[in-house]
Amino acid sequence: MSIKSRKFLHSDGRTFSFNRIAIHGCGRSRCIQRGLGLLLAICLAFHPARMQALRPHPSPPRSYDIQLPVRIPVAPLGFLPPGELPEFSYYSLVNLRFIDANHLLFVFNTTGLLHRDDDCFKTDSERLVRAVVLEIPSGRVERQTEWKLYDFSDFLWPLRDGRFLLRRCSQLEQVDASLVPRPFINFAGTLETIIFSPDRSVVLLEEKPEPSPPKPQPAPAADAPPQMLNLDFIRVDPVGVVARSQAQVPLSIPVLAQGFLETLGAPHDRWIVTLRSFDGSQRQVAEIHSTCAPRLTTLANTVFVADICLNYKQIAYQAFDLRGALLWQMPVAPDLYSPRFLLTQDGAHFAMESLHATRPLTSLDSLDNQSIDAQIVDIFDTLSGALIASIPASPIYTAGTNVDFSPDGTRVAVLQDGAIVIYTLNQLANQQRGASR
């Protein structure tokens, strides 16, 4: 399927419009609503850190494999740690992913002879990454190759069943353990944002179209309409567009398998969260009290977390289910900066990976090795808010992925002290209990 042609089939062409959507940036001190007052129109297709638990909802018992941690050294693979911050701040230089229960995919920046080409006219930042398939637990290299990339943004996302989405320029490809990319979607414009639903069944692709050629007698600049981004919600299996929209700026939209969440402001520091389903229906799911515009992140298809401001100093996370029940609240530790969420496929657990700051930081501060001295991965139970484990990751990465859950959610792999270390959650939970005694 080619989005370059912009040809999509919709069953009835029905539309509805947003009155307003809250767009915001979120730093350590507070989230700032930009109040852009965007008007979005969507065509829908018929496609039948530390937590304080407020309302515990224990997960059902899970069986974990009992084994010692597995260590796979990465230096023999050709891996070199990145330079000091801020030189490589927010460069996606590494990706660590489970393929299945017995294999890992490790992708990292490498050096080598680079043949320049014109395959991506939008950038001149060409680079090479090495992709290696590792057998677990031996660490034996089963397959490896090199891919040419054209920028330093994120480039690899897991799908399901051992498949991944690989972005090279504005081309999306599917890749599996064979490491042979296969065409998936080509874009005529520039891909700005890629957001998945928690179960990886739906992906939101935000594209900046190529500018139209200038007209012989262009209209005055003041009368020219702003260039809009195209937002396409795509069902992965089978591939098909379920919704389309437009916006003036890239958005961080919380996507679910059945739709997406929208936040609208109300009087007295209240925010209304609405679920807009792909079948055209909508309903209110929660009311949030916050002195700033909350940022939403979906943790499972039935659970989302809101980044809220309790006052001008205190920030917290609150988790809700889609019935609006408050599941737990987490106060944000002042020394943890730039958290990133990592989910299990079944939604039972999630991790929050944060940088440990040696001084108070805001979103506008540059990062360096004097202000950031560690990276911590906290693992939690999604429904109860119970802390399962805290483990360090090193070297420090501000982008890319250096930790991942196994497909069944029972193990976690983390890049740590020159090796990929694989733990069972059972081991980590026992270590956490022992450390707390």
N, C-alpha and C positions, 0 to 999 in steps of 0.2 A: 504494500500500500504506500502511495506517495502523497505526502501532504503538500508537496510542491504543486500538484495539480489543483489542490483545494477542492476536490470533488468528494462529497460525502453524501450518503443516503440517509434520509430521515423519514420516519414513517408518516408523520403528519405535519411537520413544520411548526408545531405549536411553540409559542414563545411566552416568556414572562420576564419582568424587569425587576432589578433591585432598586429600591429607593435610595439606599446609602450603604456603603460598606466601610468598616473601620480599617484604615491602613495605618500601620505604626511601625516604628523601629523600637527595639527594646535593648537598652543598655543595662549595666549592673544596678544603677541607682533607680531608674524608673523607666517604664514604657511610655513613649511619647506618641500620642495620636496625631497623625498628620492631617486628618480631616480633609481628604481630597474630594469628597463628595462625588465619587465615581458613579456613572450610570452603566450598568452591565446588562447585556441582553443575552439570554441563553436559549439555544435551540435544543430541544430534548428529543431523544430517540427512545423508543420502547425497547429496553433491554431489561425481558421479564427479570549538704545535702542531707539529708537525714530526714526521716519521716516520723511524724506523729500521727498514729492511726486514730481516726475519729470514729469510723464505723467499720470494724474489721469484717472482711468477707473472705475467710480462708479459702485458698484454692484446694481442689481435691488432691489427695495424696498422689505423688508422682514417684516413679521408680527411676533411680539414677544408677549409672554404672559406678562401681567402686573400683578405682584404680589410682595409682600415683600420678601426679602431674607429668605430662609428656613435654619434653623440651626438644625443640628442633632448632639448632643453630642456623642463623641466617647469613653469616659472613661467607660460608662456602658457596652460597647461592649467588654471590656477587653484590649483596646488599651493602650499601654504605649509608651511615646515618646522615641526616641533613645537617647543614651548617647552623650556626647559632641564630636565634631570633634577633632582630626582626627580618633578616634577609629572606627567609622562606616563610614568613607569616602568611597563612591562608593559602599556601600552595598545596595542591592535592598531589602528594608525592608517593603515597603508599596506599594499597588496598589489601586488606586481609579478609578473606571470605571462606566460609565452609561451602564446599560443593555438595557433599553428602556426609554421612556419618564417618566415612573412612578417607576423605580427601579434603585438602585445603587448596584454595587458590590464593597465591601470594603475588602481588603485582607491585613493583617498585621502580623508581626512577633509576636509569642506568646511563652509562656513557658509551659512546661508540661512534662510528662513522655515520653521519647523518646526511642523507641525500635530499637536498631541498627539492620541493616540488610546488606546483600551483594548485594542488587539490583543494586547498582551503585559502581562498583569497581574502578572507576576513581577518587573518592574523598572520604574524610572522614569528610566532613563538613555538616553533616546532621542537619536539623532544622525543626521546625514546623511553619506553618502559618495558621492563622484562616481566613476563607472566610465567609463573611456575606452578605446576600441579604437584602437590606433595602428598605422599601416602602417609596415613596415620596408623600406628604410632611411630613407624620407622623413620619417617622424614625422607624417604627415598623420592628422588625426582622422577616422576613418571613422564612428564612432558613439559616443554618450555618453548617459548617463542618471544619475539619482540614486536611491539606495536608502536606505530608512530602516532603521536598526539599533536595537537595544534594549539594548545593553551595549557594553563596550569589549574583549570577549574576541575571540579569533580567529574569523573569519567566512567565510573563503574557502579552499577546498582544491581542487587540481587532480584531476580524474578522468583520463580518457584521451580521445583524439580531439577535443581542443579543448573539452572540457566541464569544468565546475567544480561543486563543491558549495557552495552558499550557505546559511549559517545565519542565520535571523532569528528571534529568540526561541527557541522550541522547534520551529520548522518548518525542515525541510531542503528546499531547492529545487535543481534543476539549472538551470544557465545556460550559454550558449555565446556565440559572437561576436554574436548578436543582442541580448544583454543583457536578454532577456525571461525572467524566472524562471518555471520550471514546477514544480508540486508534485512532491515526491519522497517524503518521509516526514514525518508529523506525530506529535509526541509529546505525551502528556498531561502528563508531568512536565517536569523540567528537565534539559537536556543538560549533562553535566558534562565529558565528555572525548570526543574524536574522534581515532582512530588508524587510519592506513592501512597496508596492506602495501606494500612497496617498489614493486611494479608497479601499485598502485592498483586491484587487482582485488577486494580484501576490505577492508571498513572495520569497525572496532569502535566501537560507539556505547554510551556509558555514560550511563544515565538515572537520575535521582533521581525516583522516583514521587511523585505528589501524596499528601500525608498523608491517611489515612482520616479521615472525620468522627468526632468524639468520640462514644463510646457513652454512654448514660444513666448507666451505672454502670461507669466504666472500672476496669480492674484496677490495682493499685498500680504505681507507676512502676518499682519494682525488678523486678517480674515482666514488664514490657512488653518484648517482643523488640526488638532494634535494627532500625531501618529499613535495608533493604538496597537497594543500587543494582542496577539491571538492566543486564546486559552482553549486548549482541546483536552477534554476528559476522555481517555481511551481505555476501553476494556481490553485486557491483555490476551485472554483466551476465551473465545475466539476474538481476534483483533477487530475492533469496531469502535467508532466514535459514539459515546453516549450523551455528550453534552458539549456545547461550545459557548465561548464567551469572549469579551474583549475588555481590556483595561488599559489605563495610561501608563502604569508602572508595574514592574514585577510584583506579584503578590505571594504571600505565604499562606495558602489556603489549606485548612485542615480537611483532607480527603478521606472518605470512608468508602467501603465497598458499595454502599447503597446511595451515596450522595456526598454532600460536603456541609461543613458548618459555617455559619455566618454570624458575626457579632455586631449588634446594633446598640448604640448608646441610648440611655433613658435617664430621666432626672434623678438627682440625689445619688450620684456615683453608682448607678446601676447599669448593668450590661445584659442584654437579652441574647441568648445563644439559640439560634434557629437551625434546624436540620432541613436542608433543601434536598429532597430525593431526586434521583434521576428520572423518576416516573412523573415528575411535575408537582408532587405534593410537597407540603412543608408543614412544620410544626415546631413550636417552642419546646426546647428540651431543658433549659436551665436559666436561672437568673443569678448573675454574679455581682458581688459588691466589690468595687475596686476604685481607688482614686486615680488610676491610669487605665488606658485601654488595654485589656488583657490580650495576651497572645495565646492562641490555642494550639495544642499538639495532640494528635490522636495516638493513643497508646495501644488500642485494640479497636475492633469494629463497634464495640459497645462502650468504650471508655475513652475520655479525653481529659487532658490536664490543662489548666489555665494558669498563666503567669500573671499574678495580680500584685497590686500595691496596697498593702494594709494601711500605710500612711506614707509620708514623704521620705521615710528612711527604710522601712521594712518591706521586703518583697517575699512572697511565698508562692508555692504551687498548691493548687486545689484540684483534686480529681473528681470527676462526675461520671455517672453512667448516663445513658440516653433517656432515662426516666427523670433525670434531674437530681438524683440522690447524691449528696456529697459523700464520697468514699473516704477521703483522707485529706490532710493538709500537711505540707512540708514547708517549714521555714527555710529560706535560702541562706546558707552560711555566707558571711561577708567575704571570706577568703577564697570562695570558689567562683570562677569567672568563665564565661562563654560555655555554658553547658550544652551538650549534644545528646540527643536521645537515640538509643538503639533498642529495637524491639525483637522479641521472639516471634516466630511465625504463628504460634497458637495464641499469642497475646497474654500468656500466663505471667511472664516476667518482662522487665525492661531494665536497661542500664542507662545511667546518666554519666557521661564522661565530661569532666570539668578540668580546667586549668587551675592550679593552686597559685594564687596571687600573694606576693609578699607585701603588697600595699593596696589600698583601695584603687580600683580601676573603673573607668567608664568606657563606653563603646567607642569613644573617639581617641582613647589613649593608644599609642603604639606599644607593641609588645617587645620585650627584650629579656635576656636571661637574668637580669637583676629583678625584674618585676614578676616573672613566672619561673618557679623553681621545680614544679612537679605536675604530673597529670594523673588524676584519680578516676577510677571506674567504680561507681557505686551500683550495685545490682539490687533490685527490689521486686517484691511480689506486686503485681499490677492491681489486684483488687483490695488487698488488705493494707498495703503500704508498708509491709515489713521489710526491713533492710536485711538482705541475705548475705552480702559480702562487700568489701571494699578492697580493690587491688590496684597497684600502680601500673602505669603504662610508660614505657620509655623506649626510644627517645620521645620527646614531646612533639606532637603534631597538632597543628591548629586547623587542619583540614584533612580530607581523605578519611580512611578508616583503618585503625590499628587494633580493633577488637571486634569480635563477632560471636554470635550464638550459633550452636549447631542446629540443624533443621528441626530436631525434636525438642530443642530447648533445654537439654540436660547438661550440656557442656558449654564452655566459653573459651575462646582462644584470644590471647592478647600478646602483642609485641612487647617484649620485656627483657631489658638487659642483654641484648644481642641474641635473643632467641624468641621463637614462637612458643609460648607456654600454653598448654591446654589443661584446664581444670574441669572437674565435675562440679556442678552447683552444690552437690551434697558435701564434697570436701570443703568448699568455700564456706558453706553454712556452718560446718563443724568448727572451722578455724575462727569464724566470727564469734561463735558462742564461747569458744575457749578464750579469745582475747578479751571478751567483755566480762569474764569472771574475775 
